[in-house]
Amino acid sequence: MNDDTYEEKFSASLTPLNVFVVGVSGVFLLIFLTTYLIAFTNLKEYIPGYSNDVTIRRKLMNVNTRLDSLQEVMTLKDEYLNNILQVAQGTVKRDANDYKRDSAKNYEGIKLSANADDAKLRKELESNENNYSLNVGSDVVTNDLKELLFFKPLAGIVTDKYKSTHNHYGIDIVAQKNEAVKATLSGTVLIANWTLETGYVIQLQHSNDIISVYKHNATLLKKVGDKVKVGEAIAIVGNSGEHSTGPHLHFEIWRKGEALNPAKYISF
């Protein structure tokens, strides 16, 4: 009604049917608006449990890429470990074409007869065979080595002495962890590698045809061809190799193919 004239402006009869119709219409309108907002706006991302398809696809692609990379890395590691195992067991498979003769060449016609110089050298070596043989087990101190001052390669406790009769051509020295192994004389690194039985091995060539050998190291500090001075660190004591039963150094001295007793020249 108009407040000034009290004229009727609008009237409606309130009946149960009208209330029902208006209520149902309002509910449907609310459902429609809610559905529209969720389906066609970004408000759906704030609803707990509602996922974004684009974000999920991006994450899945990222995870799939990482899985492919990890699978490739694992495959390479498996092949590497398998190759190491075959080398350790001595079951390396050779290529079928290895050592295969070339059918285009006549191997039967090759003559392997020695020339005059080779025959002369062979005759000289055979006549002096004892001079070139490998001798071991010498406990005698060589006179021309008495004046040499051998440096102790490692300060520690001798656990196994030189026993040429038992094929033990050196001494075993136990020391503290991470102790440096030092060169007994000045010389040149002749061998610096790893073997299955003796682990990390370094061998030095010295003057007077002397060779010193250091086995079972944890790591090597020098490489082949390096010049080293007496007392210089060349390795770190360790427990590498199948023949090692604990951290120690196996030290040998050789001269002209003959194993010398290190205890005769060094005070351990």
BALUM-259577 format. One record per residue (C-alpha): x, y, z; residue in one letter. Coordinates in steps of 0.001 Angstrom, whole numbers, padded with zeros to 6 digits, always signed. Layout:
<pts>
XYZA...
</pts>
This chain:
<pts>
+000000+000000+000000M+001073+003584-000612N+002189+005209+002627D+000571+008538+001748D-002718+007576+000100T-003065+004038+001455Y-003819+002938-002085E-003327-000733-002764E-000255-001248-005003K+000179-005024-004955F-001567-007958-003356S-000988-011681-003308A-002861-014458-001739S-000682-016712+000408L-001782-020310-000049T+000019-023608+000581P+000348-024138-003166L+001951-020774-003724N+004430-021360-000891V+005318-024768-002326F+005827-023450-005854V+007962-020528-004708V+010046-022744-002413G+010716-025407-005064V+011575-022748-007638S+014049-021186-005241G+015694-024514-004537V+016090-025307-008258F+017472-021833-008887L+020025-022298-006093L+021060-025696-007465I+021437-024262-010963F+023581-021349-009786L+025784-023602-007647T+026295-026068-010511T+027125-023256-012926Y+029693-021730-010579L+031364-025094-009943I+031395-026243-013558A+032369-023049-015389F+034437-021017-012907T+037703-021462-010968N+035820-021772-007700L+035823-025542-008158K+039574-025619-007310E+038782-024449-003763Y+036381-027311-003115I+038085-030053-001029P+038475-033263-003025G+037808-031622-006389Y+040801-032106-008736S+042091-029987-011569N+042475-032125-014704D+045205-029939-016189V+047303-029975-013008T+046891-033716-012608I+047922-034386-016208R+050993-032200-015769R+051993-034036-012586K+051422-037426-014197L+053623-036513-017159M+056358-035345-014794N+056163-038545-012763V+056171-040661-015929N+059296-038878-017194T+061082-039469-013897R+060117-043127-013876L+061515-043585-017383D+064799-041950-016339S+065046-044088-013195L+064307-047241-015175Q+067071-046406-017658E+069561-045755-014842V+068620-049005-013104M+069026-050936-016364T+072522-049510-016886L+073496-050312-013283K+072197-053878-013620D+074256-054361-016779E+077338-052905-015061Y+076970-055172-012017L+076359-058177-014252N+079550-057442-016204N+081544-057090-012966I+080118-060405-011737L+081067-062168-014986Q+084604-060783-014795V+084932-061875-011160A+083641-065383-011932Q+085616-065685-015153G+082503-066305-017248T+082826-063422-019698V+081092-064301-022936K+083155-063667-026024R+081781-062511-029318D+081267-065307-031803A+083412-063383-034295N+086381-063160-031924D+089463-064995-033166Y+087601-065911-036329K+089941-066455-039229R+089627-064363-042335D+088769-066784-045127S+090326-064419-047649A+093787-064933-046125K+095983-068010-046289N+097274-068578-042786Y+098800-071937-043657E+101394-070324-045898G+102876-068166-043157I+106454-069124-042298K+107522-068505-038702L+111189-069412-038991S+113531-067181-036978A+116097-065037-038724N+119808-065213-037972A+119736-062543-035242D+116790-064180-033457D+118461-067587-033592A+121669-066132-032153K+119818-064420-029291L+117814-067578-028526R+120987-069658-028402K+122626-067152-026059E+119621-067137-023706L+119377-070928-023658E+123073-071279-022860S+122732-068818-019953N+119314-069935-018762E+120259-069847-015093N+121304-066215-015332N+117789-065175-016371Y+115728-067408-014080S+113469-066024-011354L+115033-066648-007961N+113270-066355-004636V+114044-067027-001019G+117240-065049-000534S+117974-064262+003093D+121524-063075+002410V+122201-059344+002614V+123619-058184-000707T+126918-056406-000129N+126355-053601-002632D+123058-052723-000919L+124502-052291+002552K+125176-048613+001927E+121567-047877+000875L+119278-046342+003466L+115817-047889+003148F+112941-045854+004562F+110322-047682+006610K+107180-047736+004395P+104749-047900+007320L+105012-047561+011078A+103167-050452+012676G+103290-054022+013924I+104725-056841+011797V+102150-059643+011816T+103677-061950+009204D+107363-062217+008369K+109187-063027+005152Y+108795-066762+004405K+110039-067696+000947S+109399-071398+001603T+105694-070593+002063H+105531-068309-000998N+105330-065255+001237H+107944-062960-000322Y+107420-059945+001917G+106216-058829+005312I+102773-057774+006547D+102498-054602+008626I+099362-053609+010552V+098846-049908+011240A+096100-047477+012171Q+093366-046566+009711K+094192-043970+007025N+097941-044183+007693E+100089-043158+004710A+102254-045745+002942V+105608-044182+002007K+108257-044938-000605A+111162-046889+000821T+113556-045355-001773L+113405-042674-004424S+112230-043953-007764G+109529-044106-010446T+106067-045630-010260V+106168-048740-012433L+102705-050194-011687I+099660-048594-010068A+096473-050604-010519N+093903-052905-008886W+093813-056703-008925T+091211-059100-007601L+093637-060906-005289E+095849-058105-003957T+093564-055060-004328G+095236-051703-004948Y+098915-052338-005745V+101705-049861-006415I+105207-050844-007533Q+108275-048599-007643L+111444-048956-009697Q+114592-047773-007902H+118266-047598-008740S+120498-050687-008463N+117743-052772-010124D+115631-052639-006961I+111822-052882-007085I+109556-052312-004093S+105955-053542-004007V+103099-052285-001789Y+099839-054315-001760K+096301-054231-000250H+096085-050420-000153N+092819-048540+000337A+093700-046040-002378T+096705-044988-004467L+098150-041479-004405L+100441-041839-007422K+100055-042999-011000K+102340-044795-013446V+105327-042682-014452G+105320-040399-011396D+108670-039631-009806K+108669-040113-006033V+111186-039273-003348K+112180-041445-000441V+109630-041139+002378G+106976-039612+000096E+103387-040842+000599A+102297-043072-002277I+099171-044819-000911A+096845-045242+002079I+096907-048483+004056V+093792-050579+003508G+092142-053982+003240N+091597-054452-000500S+091867-057748-002352G+090698-061299-001697E+093994-062280-000028H+093619-059617+002655S+092065-060521+006000T+092314-057069+007596G+093775-053585+007150P+097510-053984+006589H+100361-053460+004127L+102105-056294+002323H+105593-054996+001477F+108130-056669-000816E+111637-055861-002106I+112944-057447-005310W+116270-057193-007105R+117112-058726-010466K+114230-061172-010199G+115140-062192-006655E+112952-061555-003614A+114820-060010-000692L+113914-060148+002973N+112884-056570+003880P+113784-057184+007546A+117457-057501+006523K+117499-053904+005283Y+114831-052125+007383I+114298-052083+011128S+110564-052622+011698F
</pts>
